[in-house]
Amino acid sequence: MNKFSAFLLSYFKYGENDAVLHCFTLENGFQSFFLKGVYSAKNKKKAYLAPLNELLITVVDKPKTSDLLLISKIECLENLSGEYDVKSSSLAFFVSDFLHQILRNEHANNVLYQEIKQFANLISKGNSTAHYVFFINLLKLFGISPLLQNGDFLNIEKGEFQLFSEKNGTDDEVSLIWKTILEGNFNSFRIKKESRKKLLDSILLYYKYHFPDFYTPKSLPVLVQIFE
């Protein structure tokens, strides 16, 4: 038997009672699993299938014949979904949607796993701005974060700060937030409500320019509607 600590990123129903789970695991990075019978009437473990739940997954120790590993036992290490309010659960869904696409080719990475764990803990406590810091910190881990230079204006396309703002570029307020997060001085910094959409738009645009095949998560409109 092999065991995996895993954050659930997405899942879909397969047949009448089964499911396929896509997770980011501590031991193996991105991994897909096959879970039998989870949708049967008497199975109470379907409640585990919530975005960013941390699971302990035991798989059948058989020769691997596909990308799917067969789950023999599933437990919930951190079942945060019951503690979420509507905003936090919507945020968890958006972030898991985001992570599902950018972690598809990631191997085991303890630092990245711990970043996800820390983020999940923050939103479980009602932190509604943790995702901005999380997304920008992920850029550091991927080695594609903006170059910190003497300028105060972020050029998203070039991935650097410069002395002057360009037409349709990032304004001084959003650029300052980026720089503060990148420099690790964010603890005492507050993001104004009116700046949050601009900041998120800038983050998504940065990923589109610098992360292969990135697309805006389909769950974004729901998140925006709930936070307005």
C-alpha positions, 0 to 999 in steps of 0.5 A: 500500500502507498499513501499520499497526502493530497490537496484536492484540486478538482474531481468529476463523477464517473459512471453512477457511483465512482469519481476521478480525483485530481490532486496535488500530492506531497509525495508525487506532485500532481496525481490523478486517482480513481475512487470507487463507490463514493456516490453510493447512497450509504457512502458518507465520504462524498463530503470529502470532495470539496476544493482544497480539502487535504486528504490522506489517500491510500492506493492499491499496490498494483502495477500502474496501468494508467495515470489513475491510481485506485484508492483503497482508503480515503481520509480527510486530514483537514476538512475545511469546507464545513467552516467556510462561509460563502465567500471563502468557499467560493475563493477555495473553488476559484483557487483550486480551479487556478491550481488545477491548470498550473500544477498539471506538470509539477512533480513533488515539491514540499515548499509548494505543498506547504504554500498551499497548506498555509493558504488553505489555513488562511482562508479557513480563518476568513482571510479574503485577500490571501489569494493575492499574496499566494498567487504572486508568491507562486511566481517566485517558486516557478522562477517567473516573478518580476525583476525588482529594479529601481522603478515603481511601475510594473511592466507586466509584459516585460516582467520588470519594474520600470521608472515610468508607467506605460499606456494601459500599464499597471498604475502606481497603486497596484504596482506598489502592492506587487512590490510590497508582496515580492519584497516580503513586507506584506504583513502590515499592508492592507489592500483597499477594496476598490483596488482588489479587482485591478490587482487580480486582473493584473495577476491573471494577465501576468500569468497569461504572459509568462505561464504556458497555456494559462487561461482565466479560470471559468469560476472567476465571474462567480468569485467577482459576483460574490465579492462585489 
